[in-house]
Amino acid sequence: MSERSDLVVIGNGMVGQRFVEALRARDQQRRWRVTVLAEEDRPAYDRVRLSAFFDGVSAEELNLHTPDEGVELRLGEPAVGIDRARRVVTTAAGEYPYDALVLATGSYPFVPPVDGADLPGVFVYRTLDDLGAIREHARGRRTGAVIGGGLLGLEAANALRLLGLTTHVVEFAPRLMPVQVDEAGGAMLRRYVEELGVATHLGVATSALHPGPDGTVAALELSDGGTVDAELVVVAAGIRPRDELARAAGLTLGPRGGVLVDAACRSDDERIWAVGECAAVDGTCHGLVAPGYAMAEVVADRLLGGSATFPGADTATKLKLLGVDVASFGDAHGVTPGCLDVTFTDPATRTYAKLVLSDDARTLLGGVLVGDASAYPTLRASVG
Ligand SMILES: Cc1cc2nc3c(=O)[nH]c(=O)nc-3n(C[C@H](O)[C@H](O)[C@H](O)COP(=O)(O)OP(=O)(O)OC[C@H]3O[C@@H](n4cnc5c(N)ncnc54)[C@H](O)[C@@H]3O)c2cc1C
């Protein structure tokens, strides 16, 4: 390696930003000259708190970026190609040579291929620009729907409610938040959500979106033959890793997409690394920020000669959704062979708890809490 080497980072989202900070904090000798190429035209912001925008929190308050004279941040200049033989990244404005390249391109929202999904008035929920456009379109409108009843879908449903729209949630699975909670927990959550005035349509797909006379979306057609009036639709049906640059550059991808990297977060090209939601670490992509931050630390360490490895991801979740406490941790769905579950439902206090135990009932393996998650820290710490 020459005295100073060129590092190019593609993506200035939550993890890309954390990576640059971690590297700069360690790189006392200033071995790396850093260029960050960002597709969005504003620097990194707190996507996890994105919905706070509808509570009046400004884009500036969500900012995560602090200027650093040793880092050239090129906003609104997406990378369009990687030439691995010449070791350059291309944008519309020019070429950026690299000695090391870090991909931090995140994910894109998956939009199911249904008729009408491209109508005006149909949005995704990923960036500040998306939320700005949703707020704009909601003006003067009365009805809205969210396709997807997972974590993000319920967050979007709350946003539509706060914008004054009569809100529907359409979920293909038979319960809300199918990834995190079990059937009984989902039923309790549904009660809370419906009491807030959000209508739920579970176990049905959206078969088409139909326009009104002005050409913007007006209704959803459901697979059970029903229809839902919706002058604004948010699609929150999952995310997919943004691996298009890696794919075009011939890097190996994970079995379900994402840039395949090893425990060092290095791809099959030794000069190219991937962190955050675009990375498939040993084949698995992680859609949460904490594992992404752990990857950022690993690559910062590696680029300065360290030997850190990805410690694995904790998928435990605790959140307040539409004012309801929901937590899930460990083996929440009881998939461990022979495991037992103990459940507790209290309709009066509207709480539900499930603990998953080992076959001899001596070891806590996981659990689900809905309505009251105050026991979460203790329970989570007791797993195993
Ligand atoms: C509303 C919402 C709520 C969430 N809540 C939680 C939560 O409670 N807990 C949790 O753990 N996670 C949550 N997440 C997920 C969390 O935000 C992500 O895990 C995190 O942002 C991932 O960081 P990242 O840097 O990998 O991707 P991103 O933050 O998406 O950043 C990727 C960046 O790369 C840019 N990019 C893509 N391609 C290019 C290119 N070719 N050139 C240049 N730039 C490019 C993108 O425009 C984007 O700015 C939430 C997400 C949303 C949308």
The ligand as an SDF file (V2000), in Angstrom:
LIG
                    3D

 53 58  0  0  0  0  0  0  0  0999 V2000
  -39.4540    4.0180    8.5050 C   0  0  0  0  0  0  0  0  0  0  0  0
  -38.3490    3.0940    8.9020 C   0  0  0  0  0  0  0  0  0  0  0  0
  -38.2440    2.6910   10.2200 C   0  0  0  0  0  0  0  0  0  0  0  0
  -37.2270    1.8390   10.6100 C   0  0  0  0  0  0  0  0  0  0  0  0
  -37.1610    1.4530   11.9090 N   0  0  0  0  0  0  0  0  0  0  0  0
  -36.1480    0.6690   12.3130 C   0  0  0  0  0  0  0  0  0  0  0  0
  -36.0350    0.2830   13.6840 C   0  0  0  0  0  0  0  0  0  0  0  0
  -36.8790    0.6150   14.5300 O   0  0  0  0  0  0  0  0  0  0  0  0
  -34.9630   -0.4700   14.0500 N   0  0  0  0  0  0  0  0  0  0  0  0
  -34.0010   -0.8660   13.1350 C   0  0  0  0  0  0  0  0  0  0  0  0
  -33.0240   -1.5260   13.5120 O   0  0  0  0  0  0  0  0  0  0  0  0
  -34.0970   -0.5210   11.8260 N   0  0  0  0  0  0  0  0  0  0  0  0
  -35.1470    0.2220   11.4010 C   0  0  0  0  0  0  0  0  0  0  0  0
  -35.2300    0.5850   10.0770 N   0  0  0  0  0  0  0  0  0  0  0  0
  -34.2050    0.0700    9.1380 C   0  0  0  0  0  0  0  0  0  0  0  0
  -32.9460    0.9590    9.1620 C   0  0  0  0  0  0  0  0  0  0  0  0
  -33.2960    2.2530    8.7760 O   0  0  0  0  0  0  0  0  0  0  0  0
  -31.9210    0.3740    8.2090 C   0  0  0  0  0  0  0  0  0  0  0  0
  -31.5280   -0.8900    8.7130 O   0  0  0  0  0  0  0  0  0  0  0  0
  -30.6820    1.2540    8.0340 C   0  0  0  0  0  0  0  0  0  0  0  0
  -31.0190    2.5160    7.5320 O   0  0  0  0  0  0  0  0  0  0  0  0
  -29.7030    0.5550    7.0840 C   0  0  0  0  0  0  0  0  0  0  0  0
  -28.6350    1.3930    6.8160 O   0  0  0  0  0  0  0  0  0  0  0  0
  -27.8800    1.3030    5.4080 P   0  0  0  0  0  0  0  0  0  0  0  0
  -26.8390    2.3600    5.4500 O   0  0  0  0  0  0  0  0  0  0  0  0
  -27.5260   -0.1060    5.1280 O   0  0  0  0  0  0  0  0  0  0  0  0
  -29.0020    1.6880    4.3410 O   0  0  0  0  0  0  0  0  0  0  0  0
  -29.6970    3.1130    4.1010 P   0  0  0  0  0  0  0  0  0  0  0  0
  -29.8500    3.8560    5.3740 O   0  0  0  0  0  0  0  0  0  0  0  0
  -30.8890    2.8650    3.2640 O   0  0  0  0  0  0  0  0  0  0  0  0
  -28.6340    3.9060    3.2310 O   0  0  0  0  0  0  0  0  0  0  0  0
  -28.2480    3.5000    1.9410 C   0  0  0  0  0  0  0  0  0  0  0  0
  -27.9440    4.7440    1.1450 C   0  0  0  0  0  0  0  0  0  0  0  0
  -27.2500    4.3670   -0.0490 O   0  0  0  0  0  0  0  0  0  0  0  0
  -27.7540    5.1430   -1.1050 C   0  0  0  0  0  0  0  0  0  0  0  0
  -27.4150    4.4880   -2.3790 N   0  0  0  0  0  0  0  0  0  0  0  0
  -27.9810    3.3830   -2.9200 C   0  0  0  0  0  0  0  0  0  0  0  0
  -27.4250    3.1130   -4.1230 N   0  0  0  0  0  0  0  0  0  0  0  0
  -26.4810    4.0700   -4.3270 C   0  0  0  0  0  0  0  0  0  0  0  0
  -25.5750    4.3460   -5.3990 C   0  0  0  0  0  0  0  0  0  0  0  0
  -25.5270    3.5850   -6.4940 N   0  0  0  0  0  0  0  0  0  0  0  0
  -24.7520    5.4140   -5.2860 N   0  0  0  0  0  0  0  0  0  0  0  0
  -24.7720    6.1940   -4.1630 C   0  0  0  0  0  0  0  0  0  0  0  0
  -25.6270    5.9960   -3.1380 N   0  0  0  0  0  0  0  0  0  0  0  0
  -26.4700    4.9400   -3.2190 C   0  0  0  0  0  0  0  0  0  0  0  0
  -29.2330    5.2340   -0.8160 C   0  0  0  0  0  0  0  0  0  0  0  0
  -29.8420    6.2910   -1.5400 O   0  0  0  0  0  0  0  0  0  0  0  0
  -29.2150    5.4710    0.6940 C   0  0  0  0  0  0  0  0  0  0  0  0
  -29.1000    6.8450    0.9850 O   0  0  0  0  0  0  0  0  0  0  0  0
  -36.2630    1.3980    9.6510 C   0  0  0  0  0  0  0  0  0  0  0  0
  -36.3650    1.8120    8.3170 C   0  0  0  0  0  0  0  0  0  0  0  0
  -37.4020    2.6500    7.9370 C   0  0  0  0  0  0  0  0  0  0  0  0
  -37.4920    3.0750    6.4920 C   0  0  0  0  0  0  0  0  0  0  0  0
  1  2  1  0
  2  3  1  0
  2 52  2  0
  3  4  2  0
  4  5  1  0
  4 50  1  0
  5  6  2  0
  6  7  1  0
  6 13  1  0
  7  8  2  0
  7  9  1  0
  9 10  1  0
 10 11  2  0
 10 12  1  0
 12 13  2  0
 13 14  1  0
 14 15  1  0
 14 50  1  0
 15 16  1  0
 16 17  1  0
 16 18  1  0
 18 19  1  0
 18 20  1  0
 20 21  1  0
 20 22  1  0
 22 23  1  0
 23 24  1  0
 24 25  2  0
 24 26  1  0
 24 27  1  0
 27 28  1  0
 28 29  2  0
 28 30  1  0
 28 31  1  0
 31 32  1  0
 32 33  1  0
 33 34  1  0
 33 48  1  0
 34 35  1  0
 35 36  1  0
 35 46  1  0
 36 37  1  0
 36 45  1  0
 37 38  2  0
 38 39  1  0
 39 40  1  0
 39 45  2  0
 40 41  1  0
 40 42  2  0
 42 43  1  0
 43 44  2  0
 44 45  1  0
 46 47  1  0
 46 48  1  0
 48 49  1  0
 50 51  2  0
 51 52  1  0
 52 53  1  0
M  END
$$$$
